[in-house]
Amino acid sequence: MAVGFVLIRTEPGKEISVREEVGKLDCVSGIWIVFGSHDCFVKVEADDDSELTAAVVQGIRGVPGMNHTKNL
């Protein structure tokens, strides 16, 4: 199993809608709104690294209201 974390910066006022949409993705096992330089902290789980990459690039980054992501 591959596990990753994504820090998300949203467009102003989009924190809640981004959290709701990202939370609907199958690969997301946890999502929290945080304060500081990023708006959301997301835990992503997948079967392997390739699936994890696809989940972030095609899933999370495709959510409207996203401004910036940082992958850990």
C-alpha positions in Angstrom: 0.0 0.0 0.0 1.2 3.5 -0.8 0.3 6.4 1.5 0.8 10.1 0.8 -0.2 13.4 2.2 -1.2 16.5 0.3 -1.3 20.1 1.5 -3.8 22.2 -0.4 -4.1 25.9 -0.8 -7.5 27.0 -2.1 -8.9 30.1 -3.7 -10.2 32.4 -1.1 -13.6 31.3 0.3 -13.4 27.8 -1.3 -12.0 25.9 1.7 -15.3 24.1 2.5 -16.3 23.3 -1.1 -12.8 21.9 -1.8 -12.8 19.8 1.3 -16.3 18.4 0.4 -15.2 17.5 -3.1 -11.8 16.1 -2.2 -13.5 14.0 0.6 -15.7 12.3 -2.0 -12.7 10.7 -3.8 -12.2 7.0 -3.1 -8.4 7.4 -2.5 -8.9 10.0 0.3 -8.9 8.4 3.8 -8.8 11.7 5.8 -9.1 15.4 5.2 -8.7 18.3 7.6 -9.0 22.1 7.3 -5.9 23.6 8.8 -4.7 27.2 9.4 -1.5 28.8 8.1 0.1 28.7 4.7 -2.2 25.8 3.5 -6.0 25.3 3.9 -6.4 21.5 3.9 -4.4 18.5 4.9 -5.3 15.3 3.0 -4.3 11.7 3.6 -4.3 9.6 0.4 -4.1 5.8 0.2 -3.7 3.6 -2.9 -2.5 0.1 -3.8 0.8 1.3 -5.3 2.8 4.4 -6.2 1.4 4.6 -9.7 -2.2 4.6 -8.4 -1.2 7.2 -5.7 0.2 9.5 -8.4 -3.0 9.2 -10.5 -5.1 9.9 -7.5 -3.3 13.2 -6.8 -2.8 14.4 -10.4 -6.1 13.3 -11.9 -8.3 13.3 -8.8 -7.3 15.9 -6.2 -5.8 18.5 -8.5 -8.9 18.4 -10.7 -11.2 19.7 -8.0 -12.5 23.2 -8.7 -11.2 25.9 -6.3 -7.8 24.4 -6.0 -5.0 27.0 -6.0 -1.8 25.0 -5.1 -0.8 21.5 -3.8 2.3 20.3 -2.0 2.7 16.5 -1.9 4.5 14.7 0.9 
